């Protein structure tokens, strides 16, 4: 299909329902995935048709559980009449969009005040909603990965030089762990991009659980992650890396299917493997690729001049 084709022609003249279905699916998926905020597609009768992954961070409710639920079940009783009336006005009046707020029922029977921006699409016969939590950090958009909620590439570029400067002053070590998920592409190819997104979110959560307060976890992009551990002891770092490998190869349940993946980890230590952020990242990346070539699902420390065989711990 010619991508420059007039969308109005597709809507009005195309007789192939599959083409239209794919058009709407791609459009919807892109919007849900790229938005930095909570997003939802809600049917005309108030059922959550689709949501992105951000809802779980704020509400504690997973995407799988929210999909299929009805919005009215999550609106505080005292706010229902007003919120539903505002949504109905989008269908019965000439306004194109509306904004309102109400108390949303989250996991644990707690309510959180959320701000909603809503349009109604007659072509989709559904409401498209972006939802903001006013309590969230104001500058999160700049330094937070849209999908996983981890720190992003920009934050890594800001934080790592500062961590190294502090380590130089204190004469201490810093560990940089470069992590690549094994088997991620197969999940994307077989179950689709939404399942791949869910896998990335779950993997990020597992990494955060292992790393805890010992360091920071970043997602520079794709299925690659970086962990920075200040005041690093080699044995402690090896223990963390081993736990990460173990946790990331544990089975996931995604869209009611069992998914098996793994992770390859490369580790570089400051100042032994480099004294700048760039050198350390390069060293950790080389160690990670040696693990990939050596069979994956493991970790290795970087060693200068290492040949084709990884030094696995």
Secondary structure, DSSP 8 states (H G I E B T S, - for coil): --TTS-HHHHHHT---HHHHHHHHHHHHHHHHHH-SSEEEEEETTSBEEEE-TTHHHHHS--HHHHTT-BGGGGB-GGGHHHHHHHHHHHHHSS-SEEEEEEEEE-TTS-EEEEEEEEEEETTTTEEEEEEE-TTS-TTHHHHB-TTT-SEEHHHHHHHHHHHHHHHHHHT--EEEEEEEEETHHHHHHHH-HHHHHHHHHHHHHHHHHHHGGG-EEEEEETTEEEEEEES--HHHHHHHHHHHHHHHTS-EEETTEEE--EEEEEEEEETTT-SSHHHHHHHHHHHHHHHHHTTSS-EEE--TT--SS--B-
